[in-house]
Amino acid sequence: MKIIWAKHAKERQKEWEKKMGITKEIVENVLKNPAQVVAGDMNTVIAQKKWTKGLLRVIFTSSGNEKKIITFYYTTKIKKYFKEE
């Protein structure tokens, strides 16, 4: 799988790394091994995984073998976004 980072996602990653230590590798790991994948808006998909005391959500598009990270964020609102089976 080829992972492409949108400019916005790269900028966000730098901000989150300073705030919470969220590295590029952590974000890509969520994309490659999500705990859950849900539909997003405007043809996007969201890979999400519990991380520390919250949830990392990676918004991306997919085309063939390429996944493009549009943005991502960390939230403590696990119950709002994570659907327990």
HTML snippet that shows the backbone in 3Dmol.js (N, CA, C, O; Angstrom):
<script src="https://3Dmol.org/build/3Dmol-min.js"></script>
<div id="view" style="width:600px;height:400px;position:relative"></div>
<script>
const pdb = `
ATOM      1  N   MET A   1       0.835  -1.179   0.000  1.00  0.00           N
ATOM      2  CA  MET A   1       0.000   0.000   0.000  1.00  0.00           C
ATOM      3  C   MET A   1       0.884   1.247   0.000  1.00  0.00           C
ATOM      4  O   MET A   1       1.838   1.353   0.771  1.00  0.00           O
ATOM      5  N   LYS A   2       0.548   2.174  -0.871  1.00  0.00           N
ATOM      6  CA  LYS A   2       1.263   3.444  -0.941  1.00  0.00           C
ATOM      7  C   LYS A   2       0.456   4.478  -0.165  1.00  0.00           C
ATOM      8  O   LYS A   2      -0.744   4.640  -0.389  1.00  0.00           O
ATOM      9  N   ILE A   3       1.132   5.183   0.758  1.00  0.00           N
ATOM     10  CA  ILE A   3       0.463   6.197   1.566  1.00  0.00           C
ATOM     11  C   ILE A   3       0.946   7.573   1.136  1.00  0.00           C
ATOM     12  O   ILE A   3       2.145   7.851   1.105  1.00  0.00           O
ATOM     13  N   ILE A   4      -0.020   8.426   0.807  1.00  0.00           N
ATOM     14  CA  ILE A   4       0.271   9.803   0.395  1.00  0.00           C
ATOM     15  C   ILE A   4      -0.281  10.736   1.476  1.00  0.00           C
ATOM     16  O   ILE A   4      -1.399  10.549   1.956  1.00  0.00           O
ATOM     17  N   TRP A   5       0.501  11.726   1.847  1.00  0.00           N
ATOM     18  CA  TRP A   5       0.071  12.702   2.848  1.00  0.00           C
ATOM     19  C   TRP A   5      -0.299  14.005   2.158  1.00  0.00           C
ATOM     20  O   TRP A   5       0.520  14.582   1.443  1.00  0.00           O
ATOM     21  N   ALA A   6      -1.529  14.474   2.368  1.00  0.00           N
ATOM     22  CA  ALA A   6      -1.930  15.799   1.878  1.00  0.00           C
ATOM     23  C   ALA A   6      -1.155  16.840   2.683  1.00  0.00           C
ATOM     24  O   ALA A   6      -0.723  16.575   3.805  1.00  0.00           O
ATOM     25  N   LYS A   7      -0.986  18.012   2.107  1.00  0.00           N
ATOM     26  CA  LYS A   7      -0.250  19.088   2.776  1.00  0.00           C
ATOM     27  C   LYS A   7      -0.851  19.390   4.150  1.00  0.00           C
ATOM     28  O   LYS A   7      -0.126  19.536   5.133  1.00  0.00           O
ATOM     29  N   HIS A   8      -2.163  19.479   4.206  1.00  0.00           N
ATOM     30  CA  HIS A   8      -2.849  19.767   5.472  1.00  0.00           C
ATOM     31  C   HIS A   8      -2.524  18.696   6.520  1.00  0.00           C
ATOM     32  O   HIS A   8      -2.265  19.022   7.678  1.00  0.00           O
ATOM     33  N   ALA A   9      -2.537  17.428   6.119  1.00  0.00           N
ATOM     34  CA  ALA A   9      -2.258  16.329   7.049  1.00  0.00           C
ATOM     35  C   ALA A   9      -0.829  16.415   7.583  1.00  0.00           C
ATOM     36  O   ALA A   9      -0.588  16.143   8.760  1.00  0.00           O
ATOM     37  N   LYS A  10       0.112  16.790   6.729  1.00  0.00           N
ATOM     38  CA  LYS A  10       1.514  16.942   7.166  1.00  0.00           C
ATOM     39  C   LYS A  10       1.623  18.043   8.219  1.00  0.00           C
ATOM     40  O   LYS A  10       2.320  17.889   9.222  1.00  0.00           O
ATOM     41  N   GLU A  11       0.930  19.149   7.982  1.00  0.00           N
ATOM     42  CA  GLU A  11       0.958  20.264   8.927  1.00  0.00           C
ATOM     43  C   GLU A  11       0.328  19.871  10.258  1.00  0.00           C
ATOM     44  O   GLU A  11       0.855  20.192  11.323  1.00  0.00           O
ATOM     45  N   ARG A  12      -0.790  19.181  10.190  1.00  0.00           N
ATOM     46  CA  ARG A  12      -1.465  18.716  11.401  1.00  0.00           C
ATOM     47  C   ARG A  12      -0.574  17.754  12.192  1.00  0.00           C
ATOM     48  O   ARG A  12      -0.524  17.807  13.421  1.00  0.00           O
ATOM     49  N   GLN A  13       0.121  16.884  11.478  1.00  0.00           N
ATOM     50  CA  GLN A  13       0.976  15.907  12.151  1.00  0.00           C
ATOM     51  C   GLN A  13       2.069  16.607  12.952  1.00  0.00           C
ATOM     52  O   GLN A  13       2.370  16.199  14.073  1.00  0.00           O
ATOM     53  N   LYS A  14       2.654  17.639  12.397  1.00  0.00           N
ATOM     54  CA  LYS A  14       3.692  18.376  13.118  1.00  0.00           C
ATOM     55  C   LYS A  14       3.127  19.011  14.391  1.00  0.00           C
ATOM     56  O   LYS A  14       3.774  19.007  15.439  1.00  0.00           O
ATOM     57  N   GLU A  15       1.914  19.555  14.287  1.00  0.00           N
ATOM     58  CA  GLU A  15       1.265  20.169  15.449  1.00  0.00           C
ATOM     59  C   GLU A  15       0.971  19.127  16.529  1.00  0.00           C
ATOM     60  O   GLU A  15       1.256  19.352  17.706  1.00  0.00           O
ATOM     61  N   TRP A  16       0.400  17.982  16.126  1.00  0.00           N
ATOM     62  CA  TRP A  16       0.052  16.939  17.085  1.00  0.00           C
ATOM     63  C   TRP A  16       1.289  16.281  17.686  1.00  0.00           C
ATOM     64  O   TRP A  16       1.257  15.825  18.829  1.00  0.00           O
ATOM     65  N   GLU A  17       2.367  16.229  16.931  1.00  0.00           N
ATOM     66  CA  GLU A  17       3.590  15.642  17.486  1.00  0.00           C
ATOM     67  C   GLU A  17       4.121  16.519  18.619  1.00  0.00           C
ATOM     68  O   GLU A  17       4.585  16.008  19.638  1.00  0.00           O
ATOM     69  N   LYS A  18       4.054  17.830  18.440  1.00  0.00           N
ATOM     70  CA  LYS A  18       4.489  18.751  19.508  1.00  0.00           C
ATOM     71  C   LYS A  18       3.576  18.644  20.727  1.00  0.00           C
ATOM     72  O   LYS A  18       4.047  18.638  21.864  1.00  0.00           O
ATOM     73  N   LYS A  19       2.255  18.558  20.481  1.00  0.00           N
ATOM     74  CA  LYS A  19       1.272  18.532  21.568  1.00  0.00           C
ATOM     75  C   LYS A  19       1.244  17.206  22.323  1.00  0.00           C
ATOM     76  O   LYS A  19       1.241  17.172  23.554  1.00  0.00           O
ATOM     77  N   MET A  20       1.223  16.097  21.543  1.00  0.00           N
ATOM     78  CA  MET A  20       0.961  14.796  22.169  1.00  0.00           C
ATOM     79  C   MET A  20       1.913  13.678  21.749  1.00  0.00           C
ATOM     80  O   MET A  20       1.734  12.532  22.162  1.00  0.00           O
ATOM     81  N   GLY A  21       2.912  13.990  20.942  1.00  0.00           N
ATOM     82  CA  GLY A  21       3.851  12.951  20.530  1.00  0.00           C
ATOM     83  C   GLY A  21       3.307  12.004  19.472  1.00  0.00           C
ATOM     84  O   GLY A  21       3.770  10.869  19.360  1.00  0.00           O
ATOM     85  N   ILE A  22       2.330  12.457  18.695  1.00  0.00           N
ATOM     86  CA  ILE A  22       1.754  11.608  17.643  1.00  0.00           C
ATOM     87  C   ILE A  22       2.653  11.710  16.409  1.00  0.00           C
ATOM     88  O   ILE A  22       2.664  12.722  15.709  1.00  0.00           O
ATOM     89  N   THR A  23       3.402  10.639  16.163  1.00  0.00           N
ATOM     90  CA  THR A  23       4.351  10.623  15.058  1.00  0.00           C
ATOM     91  C   THR A  23       3.679  10.192  13.762  1.00  0.00           C
ATOM     92  O   THR A  23       2.553   9.694  13.758  1.00  0.00           O
ATOM     93  N   LYS A  24       4.387  10.392  12.679  1.00  0.00           N
ATOM     94  CA  LYS A  24       3.924   9.958  11.360  1.00  0.00           C
ATOM     95  C   LYS A  24       3.690   8.443  11.361  1.00  0.00           C
ATOM     96  O   LYS A  24       2.731   7.954  10.764  1.00  0.00           O
ATOM     97  N   GLU A  25       4.573   7.714  12.037  1.00  0.00           N
ATOM     98  CA  GLU A  25       4.470   6.253  12.099  1.00  0.00           C
ATOM     99  C   GLU A  25       3.197   5.807  12.823  1.00  0.00           C
ATOM    100  O   GLU A  25       2.556   4.836  12.420  1.00  0.00           O
ATOM    101  N   ILE A  26       2.835   6.519  13.891  1.00  0.00           N
ATOM    102  CA  ILE A  26       1.612   6.177  14.632  1.00  0.00           C
ATOM    103  C   ILE A  26       0.391   6.362  13.738  1.00  0.00           C
ATOM    104  O   ILE A  26      -0.496   5.509  13.710  1.00  0.00           O
ATOM    105  N   VAL A  27       0.344   7.474  13.007  1.00  0.00           N
ATOM    106  CA  VAL A  27      -0.792   7.751  12.116  1.00  0.00           C
ATOM    107  C   VAL A  27      -0.879   6.688  11.019  1.00  0.00           C
ATOM    108  O   VAL A  27      -1.959   6.177  10.726  1.00  0.00           O
ATOM    109  N   GLU A  28       0.263   6.363  10.419  1.00  0.00           N
ATOM    110  CA  GLU A  28       0.265   5.353   9.356  1.00  0.00           C
ATOM    111  C   GLU A  28      -0.112   3.973   9.896  1.00  0.00           C
ATOM    112  O   GLU A  28      -0.722   3.180   9.179  1.00  0.00           O
ATOM    113  N   ASN A  29       0.239   3.680  11.137  1.00  0.00           N
ATOM    114  CA  ASN A  29      -0.140   2.407  11.745  1.00  0.00           C
ATOM    115  C   ASN A  29      -1.656   2.316  11.912  1.00  0.00           C
ATOM    116  O   ASN A  29      -2.242   1.253  11.704  1.00  0.00           O
ATOM    117  N   VAL A  30      -2.293   3.430  12.287  1.00  0.00           N
ATOM    118  CA  VAL A  30      -3.757   3.445  12.399  1.00  0.00           C
ATOM    119  C   VAL A  30      -4.374   3.182  11.027  1.00  0.00           C
ATOM    120  O   VAL A  30      -5.359   2.452  10.916  1.00  0.00           O
ATOM    121  N   LEU A  31      -3.799   3.769   9.993  1.00  0.00           N
ATOM    122  CA  LEU A  31      -4.305   3.576   8.632  1.00  0.00           C
ATOM    123  C   LEU A  31      -4.122   2.124   8.172  1.00  0.00           C
ATOM    124  O   LEU A  31      -5.012   1.556   7.540  1.00  0.00           O
ATOM    125  N   LYS A  32      -2.983   1.537   8.486  1.00  0.00           N
ATOM    126  CA  LYS A  32      -2.691   0.157   8.063  1.00  0.00           C
ATOM    127  C   LYS A  32      -3.396  -0.892   8.919  1.00  0.00           C
ATOM    128  O   LYS A  32      -3.778  -1.947   8.412  1.00  0.00           O
ATOM    129  N   ASN A  33      -3.572  -0.614  10.203  1.00  0.00           N
ATOM    130  CA  ASN A  33      -4.157  -1.584  11.137  1.00  0.00           C
ATOM    131  C   ASN A  33      -5.237  -0.939  12.005  1.00  0.00           C
ATOM    132  O   ASN A  33      -5.093  -0.880  13.226  1.00  0.00           O
ATOM    133  N   PRO A  34      -6.304  -0.461  11.392  1.00  0.00           N
ATOM    134  CA  PRO A  34      -7.343   0.216  12.200  1.00  0.00           C
ATOM    135  C   PRO A  34      -8.123  -0.777  13.047  1.00  0.00           C
ATOM    136  O   PRO A  34      -8.260  -1.946  12.687  1.00  0.00           O
ATOM    137  N   ALA A  35      -8.628  -0.303  14.166  1.00  0.00           N
ATOM    138  CA  ALA A  35      -9.535  -1.114  14.978  1.00  0.00           C
ATOM    139  C   ALA A  35     -10.914  -1.086  14.335  1.00  0.00           C
ATOM    140  O   ALA A  35     -11.718  -2.005  14.495  1.00  0.00           O
ATOM    141  N   GLN A  36     -11.165   0.012  13.593  1.00  0.00           N
ATOM    142  CA  GLN A  36     -12.473   0.200  12.972  1.00  0.00           C
ATOM    143  C   GLN A  36     -12.345   1.132  11.772  1.00  0.00           C
ATOM    144  O   GLN A  36     -11.524   2.049  11.768  1.00  0.00           O
ATOM    145  N   VAL A  37     -13.161   0.886  10.763  1.00  0.00           N
ATOM    146  CA  VAL A  37     -13.208   1.760   9.590  1.00  0.00           C
ATOM    147  C   VAL A  37     -14.670   2.151   9.391  1.00  0.00           C
ATOM    148  O   VAL A  37     -15.554   1.297   9.319  1.00  0.00           O
ATOM    149  N   VAL A  38     -14.905   3.471   9.303  1.00  0.00           N
ATOM    150  CA  VAL A  38     -16.276   3.965   9.133  1.00  0.00           C
ATOM    151  C   VAL A  38     -16.325   4.935   7.955  1.00  0.00           C
ATOM    152  O   VAL A  38     -15.306   5.502   7.560  1.00  0.00           O
ATOM    153  N   ALA A  39     -17.507   5.115   7.408  1.00  0.00           N
ATOM    154  CA  ALA A  39     -17.683   6.041   6.285  1.00  0.00           C
ATOM    155  C   ALA A  39     -17.574   7.482   6.780  1.00  0.00           C
ATOM    156  O   ALA A  39     -18.043   7.823   7.866  1.00  0.00           O
ATOM    157  N   GLY A  40     -16.948   8.308   5.962  1.00  0.00           N
ATOM    158  CA  GLY A  40     -16.830   9.729   6.273  1.00  0.00           C
ATOM    159  C   GLY A  40     -17.692  10.534   5.318  1.00  0.00           C
ATOM    160  O   GLY A  40     -18.576   9.982   4.663  1.00  0.00           O
ATOM    161  N   ASP A  41     -17.445  11.823   5.233  1.00  0.00           N
ATOM    162  CA  ASP A  41     -18.174  12.703   4.333  1.00  0.00           C
ATOM    163  C   ASP A  41     -17.429  12.827   3.005  1.00  0.00           C
ATOM    164  O   ASP A  41     -16.216  12.629   2.944  1.00  0.00           O
ATOM    165  N   MET A  42     -18.154  13.151   1.961  1.00  0.00           N
ATOM    166  CA  MET A  42     -17.585  13.449   0.645  1.00  0.00           C
ATOM    167  C   MET A  42     -16.574  12.397   0.165  1.00  0.00           C
ATOM    168  O   MET A  42     -15.430  12.728  -0.150  1.00  0.00           O
ATOM    169  N   ASN A  43     -16.997  11.150   0.115  1.00  0.00           N
ATOM    170  CA  ASN A  43     -16.192  10.035  -0.395  1.00  0.00           C
ATOM    171  C   ASN A  43     -14.928   9.758   0.410  1.00  0.00           C
ATOM    172  O   ASN A  43     -13.963   9.214  -0.127  1.00  0.00           O
ATOM    173  N   THR A  44     -14.922  10.121   1.683  1.00  0.00           N
ATOM    174  CA  THR A  44     -13.776   9.792   2.526  1.00  0.00           C
ATOM    175  C   THR A  44     -14.121   8.609   3.417  1.00  0.00           C
ATOM    176  O   THR A  44     -15.285   8.248   3.591  1.00  0.00           O
ATOM    177  N   VAL A  45     -13.079   8.023   3.968  1.00  0.00           N
ATOM    178  CA  VAL A  45     -13.208   6.908   4.890  1.00  0.00           C
ATOM    179  C   VAL A  45     -12.407   7.285   6.129  1.00  0.00           C
ATOM    180  O   VAL A  45     -11.424   8.020   6.035  1.00  0.00           O
ATOM    181  N   ILE A  46     -12.821   6.785   7.285  1.00  0.00           N
ATOM    182  CA  ILE A  46     -12.126   7.111   8.524  1.00  0.00           C
ATOM    183  C   ILE A  46     -11.640   5.825   9.182  1.00  0.00           C
ATOM    184  O   ILE A  46     -12.429   4.951   9.540  1.00  0.00           O
ATOM    185  N   ALA A  47     -10.320   5.735   9.330  1.00  0.00           N
ATOM    186  CA  ALA A  47      -9.718   4.631  10.071  1.00  0.00           C
ATOM    187  C   ALA A  47      -9.531   5.140  11.489  1.00  0.00           C
ATOM    188  O   ALA A  47      -9.024   6.244  11.693  1.00  0.00           O
ATOM    189  N   GLN A  48      -9.936   4.347  12.467  1.00  0.00           N
ATOM    190  CA  GLN A  48      -9.800   4.814  13.841  1.00  0.00           C
ATOM    191  C   GLN A  48      -9.314   3.706  14.753  1.00  0.00           C
ATOM    192  O   GLN A  48      -9.546   2.519  14.522  1.00  0.00           O
ATOM    193  N   LYS A  49      -8.625   4.147  15.810  1.00  0.00           N
ATOM    194  CA  LYS A  49      -8.046   3.209  16.759  1.00  0.00           C
ATOM    195  C   LYS A  49      -7.880   3.915  18.092  1.00  0.00           C
ATOM    196  O   LYS A  49      -7.505   5.086  18.147  1.00  0.00           O
ATOM    197  N   LYS A  50      -8.166   3.186  19.176  1.00  0.00           N
ATOM    198  CA  LYS A  50      -7.965   3.751  20.503  1.00  0.00           C
ATOM    199  C   LYS A  50      -6.474   3.944  20.728  1.00  0.00           C
ATOM    200  O   LYS A  50      -5.664   3.073  20.410  1.00  0.00           O
ATOM    201  N   TRP A  51      -6.127   5.101  21.284  1.00  0.00           N
ATOM    202  CA  TRP A  51      -4.726   5.443  21.534  1.00  0.00           C
ATOM    203  C   TRP A  51      -4.662   6.237  22.814  1.00  0.00           C
ATOM    204  O   TRP A  51      -5.407   7.202  22.983  1.00  0.00           O
ATOM    205  N   THR A  52      -3.789   5.851  23.715  1.00  0.00           N
ATOM    206  CA  THR A  52      -3.705   6.397  25.073  1.00  0.00           C
ATOM    207  C   THR A  52      -5.109   6.422  25.671  1.00  0.00           C
ATOM    208  O   THR A  52      -5.748   5.374  25.767  1.00  0.00           O
ATOM    209  N   LYS A  53      -5.604   7.585  26.071  1.00  0.00           N
ATOM    210  CA  LYS A  53      -6.938   7.651  26.691  1.00  0.00           C
ATOM    211  C   LYS A  53      -7.993   8.170  25.736  1.00  0.00           C
ATOM    212  O   LYS A  53      -9.067   8.596  26.161  1.00  0.00           O
ATOM    213  N   GLY A  54      -7.692   8.139  24.441  1.00  0.00           N
ATOM    214  CA  GLY A  54      -8.628   8.672  23.466  1.00  0.00           C
ATOM    215  C   GLY A  54      -8.677   7.840  22.196  1.00  0.00           C
ATOM    216  O   GLY A  54      -8.456   6.629  22.209  1.00  0.00           O
ATOM    217  N   LEU A  55      -8.971   8.523  21.105  1.00  0.00           N
ATOM    218  CA  LEU A  55      -9.162   7.877  19.815  1.00  0.00           C
ATOM    219  C   LEU A  55      -8.452   8.681  18.739  1.00  0.00           C
ATOM    220  O   LEU A  55      -8.607   9.900  18.657  1.00  0.00           O
ATOM    221  N   LEU A  56      -7.677   7.994  17.919  1.00  0.00           N
ATOM    222  CA  LEU A  56      -7.056   8.633  16.763  1.00  0.00           C
ATOM    223  C   LEU A  56      -7.934   8.329  15.559  1.00  0.00           C
ATOM    224  O   LEU A  56      -8.266   7.172  15.304  1.00  0.00           O
ATOM    225  N   ARG A  57      -8.311   9.366  14.820  1.00  0.00           N
ATOM    226  CA  ARG A  57      -9.158   9.215  13.637  1.00  0.00           C
ATOM    227  C   ARG A  57      -8.406   9.749  12.425  1.00  0.00           C
ATOM    228  O   ARG A  57      -8.023  10.918  12.390  1.00  0.00           O
ATOM    229  N   VAL A  58      -8.198   8.891  11.435  1.00  0.00           N
ATOM    230  CA  VAL A  58      -7.462   9.253  10.227  1.00  0.00           C
ATOM    231  C   VAL A  58      -8.445   9.280   9.058  1.00  0.00           C
ATOM    232  O   VAL A  58      -9.011   8.252   8.687  1.00  0.00           O
ATOM    233  N   ILE A  59      -8.638  10.460   8.488  1.00  0.00           N
ATOM    234  CA  ILE A  59      -9.570  10.635   7.368  1.00  0.00           C
ATOM    235  C   ILE A  59      -8.776  10.517   6.077  1.00  0.00           C
ATOM    236  O   ILE A  59      -7.783  11.218   5.881  1.00  0.00           O
ATOM    237  N   PHE A  60      -9.223   9.619   5.190  1.00  0.00           N
ATOM    238  CA  PHE A  60      -8.457   9.365   3.974  1.00  0.00           C
ATOM    239  C   PHE A  60      -9.362   9.006   2.807  1.00  0.00           C
ATOM    240  O   PHE A  60     -10.545   8.709   2.975  1.00  0.00           O
ATOM    241  N   THR A  61      -8.768   9.044   1.616  1.00  0.00           N
ATOM    242  CA  THR A  61      -9.432   8.543   0.412  1.00  0.00           C
ATOM    243  C   THR A  61      -8.603   7.376  -0.091  1.00  0.00           C
ATOM    244  O   THR A  61      -7.420   7.256   0.229  1.00  0.00           O
ATOM    245  N   SER A  62      -9.222   6.533  -0.869  1.00  0.00           N
ATOM    246  CA  SER A  62      -8.544   5.336  -1.347  1.00  0.00           C
ATOM    247  C   SER A  62      -8.770   5.183  -2.846  1.00  0.00           C
ATOM    248  O   SER A  62      -9.879   5.363  -3.348  1.00  0.00           O
ATOM    249  N   SER A  63      -7.688   4.845  -3.550  1.00  0.00           N
ATOM    250  CA  SER A  63      -7.781   4.603  -4.975  1.00  0.00           C
ATOM    251  C   SER A  63      -6.776   3.517  -5.339  1.00  0.00           C
ATOM    252  O   SER A  63      -5.565   3.734  -5.302  1.00  0.00           O
ATOM    253  N   GLY A  64      -7.293   2.352  -5.689  1.00  0.00           N
ATOM    254  CA  GLY A  64      -6.401   1.240  -6.006  1.00  0.00           C
ATOM    255  C   GLY A  64      -5.561   0.885  -4.787  1.00  0.00           C
ATOM    256  O   GLY A  64      -6.091   0.588  -3.716  1.00  0.00           O
ATOM    257  N   ASN A  65      -4.240   0.919  -4.965  1.00  0.00           N
ATOM    258  CA  ASN A  65      -3.311   0.573  -3.887  1.00  0.00           C
ATOM    259  C   ASN A  65      -2.840   1.811  -3.121  1.00  0.00           C
ATOM    260  O   ASN A  65      -1.949   1.712  -2.277  1.00  0.00           O
ATOM    261  N   GLU A  66      -3.428   2.974  -3.405  1.00  0.00           N
ATOM    262  CA  GLU A  66      -3.012   4.223  -2.759  1.00  0.00           C
ATOM    263  C   GLU A  66      -4.054   4.688  -1.746  1.00  0.00           C
ATOM    264  O   GLU A  66      -5.260   4.614  -1.981  1.00  0.00           O
ATOM    265  N   LYS A  67      -3.555   5.163  -0.629  1.00  0.00           N
ATOM    266  CA  LYS A  67      -4.418   5.788   0.366  1.00  0.00           C
ATOM    267  C   LYS A  67      -3.841   7.170   0.624  1.00  0.00           C
ATOM    268  O   LYS A  67      -2.650   7.313   0.903  1.00  0.00           O
ATOM    269  N   LYS A  68      -4.694   8.192   0.530  1.00  0.00           N
ATOM    270  CA  LYS A  68      -4.255   9.561   0.741  1.00  0.00           C
ATOM    271  C   LYS A  68      -4.845  10.077   2.045  1.00  0.00           C
ATOM    272  O   LYS A  68      -6.063  10.167   2.202  1.00  0.00           O
ATOM    273  N   ILE A  69      -3.954  10.415   2.983  1.00  0.00           N
ATOM    274  CA  ILE A  69      -4.389  10.950   4.263  1.00  0.00           C
ATOM    275  C   ILE A  69      -4.759  12.415   4.057  1.00  0.00           C
ATOM    276  O   ILE A  69      -3.915  13.234   3.695  1.00  0.00           O
ATOM    277  N   ILE A  70      -6.034  12.736   4.293  1.00  0.00           N
ATOM    278  CA  ILE A  70      -6.528  14.101   4.134  1.00  0.00           C
ATOM    279  C   ILE A  70      -6.227  14.891   5.407  1.00  0.00           C
ATOM    280  O   ILE A  70      -5.701  16.003   5.350  1.00  0.00           O
ATOM    281  N   THR A  71      -6.563  14.309   6.539  1.00  0.00           N
ATOM    282  CA  THR A  71      -6.301  14.913   7.838  1.00  0.00           C
ATOM    283  C   THR A  71      -6.442  13.830   8.894  1.00  0.00           C
ATOM    284  O   THR A  71      -6.804  12.696   8.582  1.00  0.00           O
ATOM    285  N   PHE A  72      -6.163  14.173  10.127  1.00  0.00           N
ATOM    286  CA  PHE A  72      -6.397  13.261  11.232  1.00  0.00           C
ATOM    287  C   PHE A  72      -6.499  14.084  12.505  1.00  0.00           C
ATOM    288  O   PHE A  72      -6.083  15.242  12.550  1.00  0.00           O
ATOM    289  N   TYR A  73      -7.056  13.472  13.528  1.00  0.00           N
ATOM    290  CA  TYR A  73      -7.116  14.157  14.808  1.00  0.00           C
ATOM    291  C   TYR A  73      -7.264  13.160  15.944  1.00  0.00           C
ATOM    292  O   TYR A  73      -7.614  11.997  15.741  1.00  0.00           O
ATOM    293  N   TYR A  74      -6.989  13.644  17.129  1.00  0.00           N
ATOM    294  CA  TYR A  74      -7.116  12.885  18.360  1.00  0.00           C
ATOM    295  C   TYR A  74      -8.308  13.455  19.123  1.00  0.00           C
ATOM    296  O   TYR A  74      -8.484  14.672  19.191  1.00  0.00           O
ATOM    297  N   THR A  75      -9.117  12.580  19.691  1.00  0.00           N
ATOM    298  CA  THR A  75     -10.268  13.024  20.479  1.00  0.00           C
ATOM    299  C   THR A  75     -10.437  12.121  21.697  1.00  0.00           C
ATOM    300  O   THR A  75     -10.066  10.948  21.672  1.00  0.00           O
ATOM    301  N   THR A  76     -10.991  12.677  22.743  1.00  0.00           N
ATOM    302  CA  THR A  76     -11.302  11.860  23.921  1.00  0.00           C
ATOM    303  C   THR A  76     -12.760  11.400  23.890  1.00  0.00           C
ATOM    304  O   THR A  76     -13.213  10.713  24.806  1.00  0.00           O
ATOM    305  N   LYS A  77     -13.489  11.771  22.852  1.00  0.00           N
ATOM    306  CA  LYS A  77     -14.907  11.409  22.729  1.00  0.00           C
ATOM    307  C   LYS A  77     -15.060  10.031  22.081  1.00  0.00           C
ATOM    308  O   LYS A  77     -15.635   9.895  21.001  1.00  0.00           O
ATOM    309  N   ILE A  78     -14.535   9.023  22.764  1.00  0.00           N
ATOM    310  CA  ILE A  78     -14.559   7.660  22.223  1.00  0.00           C
ATOM    311  C   ILE A  78     -15.988   7.179  21.996  1.00  0.00           C
ATOM    312  O   ILE A  78     -16.295   6.622  20.942  1.00  0.00           O
ATOM    313  N   LYS A  79     -16.859   7.388  22.972  1.00  0.00           N
ATOM    314  CA  LYS A  79     -18.246   6.894  22.868  1.00  0.00           C
ATOM    315  C   LYS A  79     -18.984   7.504  21.684  1.00  0.00           C
ATOM    316  O   LYS A  79     -19.871   6.869  21.115  1.00  0.00           O
ATOM    317  N   LYS A  80     -18.628   8.723  21.309  1.00  0.00           N
ATOM    318  CA  LYS A  80     -19.300   9.403  20.201  1.00  0.00           C
ATOM    319  C   LYS A  80     -18.949   8.758  18.858  1.00  0.00           C
ATOM    320  O   LYS A  80     -19.808   8.644  17.984  1.00  0.00           O
ATOM    321  N   TYR A  81     -17.687   8.335  18.689  1.00  0.00           N
ATOM    322  CA  TYR A  81     -17.215   7.878  17.385  1.00  0.00           C
ATOM    323  C   TYR A  81     -16.967   6.379  17.265  1.00  0.00           C
ATOM    324  O   TYR A  81     -17.131   5.814  16.184  1.00  0.00           O
ATOM    325  N   PHE A  82     -16.580   5.735  18.341  1.00  0.00           N
ATOM    326  CA  PHE A  82     -16.200   4.320  18.257  1.00  0.00           C
ATOM    327  C   PHE A  82     -17.423   3.462  18.530  1.00  0.00           C
ATOM    328  O   PHE A  82     -18.029   3.561  19.597  1.00  0.00           O
ATOM    329  N   LYS A  83     -17.781   2.637  17.593  1.00  0.00           N
ATOM    330  CA  LYS A  83     -18.964   1.791  17.717  1.00  0.00           C
ATOM    331  C   LYS A  83     -18.562   0.440  18.300  1.00  0.00           C
ATOM    332  O   LYS A  83     -17.921  -0.373  17.633  1.00  0.00           O
ATOM    333  N   GLU A  84     -18.946   0.215  19.552  1.00  0.00           N
ATOM    334  CA  GLU A  84     -18.656  -1.073  20.191  1.00  0.00           C
ATOM    335  C   GLU A  84     -19.526  -2.145  19.556  1.00  0.00           C
ATOM    336  O   GLU A  84     -20.712  -1.933  19.301  1.00  0.00           O
ATOM    337  N   GLU A  85     -18.931  -3.278  19.311  1.00  0.00           N
ATOM    338  CA  GLU A  85     -19.645  -4.391  18.664  1.00  0.00           C
ATOM    339  C   GLU A  85     -20.651  -5.011  19.624  1.00  0.00           C
ATOM    340  O   GLU A  85     -21.346  -5.960  19.261  1.00  0.00           O
TER     341      GLU A  85
END
`;
const viewer = $3Dmol.createViewer("view");
viewer.addModel(pdb, "pdb");
viewer.setStyle({}, {cartoon: {color: "spectrum"}});
viewer.zoomTo();
viewer.render();
</script>
